[in-house]
Amino acid sequence: MDASVELVKHLLPSVVHIHAVVARDHPSTQILGNDRLGSGVVVDASGLILSVNYVVMGAQAIEVAFAKGRRTRAEIVAQDFEVGLALLKVKRQGLPAAVLTDGDALEPGNAVIALASTGTQERRVGGGLVIYIGEFEAYWEYLLDRSIVASAPNPGFGGGGLFTLTGAMVGVLSLNLNEIARSSLAIPVDYYRKHEHEFLRYGRVVSRPRRAWLGVFAHPVEEGVVVAGVVPDGPGARGGLREGDLIVSINAEDVASRRDLYMRLWRHEPGDRLILEVMRDSKVRRVEVRGGDRAYFFRQL
C-alpha cells in the first residue's frame, strides 16, 4: 500500500528519535542493554511525547531529536509497566502534535501507516492493513486485553506511531512480529487517553489494581507453563523458582495455560504470599514466593 506522500510529510514532524542511557547496574540492562534507541510521538504541543517504556526504563539521561535535527533533553513524566507505555516531556512549546483518536472505530482491514525513527534525522514509513484487534500475551508476564496487529511492519525503533489514512494516531508501535509474520504490534493510544489525567498527576495509573509480579519468562507447552528463565534477583528467583520448572498451580488454583498463570497471579498484589506447585525432576514441589512490584524493581536509580 502506498501512503500519501503529503500525509506522511504532515505526520513526520511529530515523530522523534530517542536516545536513552541507562545505568549499567540497573536490572533491565541484562535484557535490554544500557544504550537504547527508540522512537516517540509528540502528543501535546507543550512538549509531551508518548513512547514505549522499555526504551527509557532505568534511564539516567534521555535525549530527544526532532526531524530537523534539533536535540534536547527529556525527562520521564509517567510510566505504565503493565501496558508498556512511557510519557516524556521536553522543555519546548508549540511542537507539532499528533491527533489521537478513539480506537473503537478501528477494524481489521483498515489501512494504516507506521512511522518510526531509524536515526537522529532519519524516519521511515511502512504501510499495511490492520489484521487483528484483540488480546495479546507474551512471555514477560504481559497481556493486553486489546492490541492492534498490522501487516505494516515497524519501520524503525520501538515507540513510533500507527496512524489511519486520515492522519489520526491509533497506536504506539511496540514490537515487530516478523518471527511470526511480517507484522507489527501496537499498543492502542486509548490506554493513554483513558488514563492521561493519572499519568500527568501521579506518574502512573493508580486506578488499576496493583499486580503481583513473579519475574519469570513463561513459555506455554502442552502440559501447561514452563519457566523459561527468571529475572536475576527477582521475586521468583529469590523464592526458589528455577528455569525448567513446570508451574502446576498458584495458591491451589490450577494453571493450565499462560493466560491462566497471569490471571491467577494478578488477583494478588505486591507483597502477597504465593504458594506455587511446580513439577521439577519428575516431582511436585512447593515454592513460596512473595509477590513483587515490577514498577519498584525497575524504578529509576
Buried (B, 14 or more C-beta within 10 A) or exposed (E): EEBEEEBBEEBEBBBBBBBBBBBEEBBBBEEBEBEBBBBBBBBBEBBBBBBBBBBBBBBEEBBBBBBEEEBBEBEBBBBBBBBBBBBBBBEBEEBBBBEBBEBEEBEEEBBBBBBBBBEBEEBBBBBBBBBBBEEBBBBBBBBBEBBBBBBBBBBBBBBBBBBBBEBBBBBBBBBBBEEEEEBBBBBBBBBBEEBBEBBBEEBBBEEEEBBBBBBBBBEBEEEBBBBBBBBEEBBBBBBBBBEEBBBBBBBEEEBEBBBBBBBBBBBBEBEBEBEBBBBBEEEEBEBEBEBBBBBEBBBEE
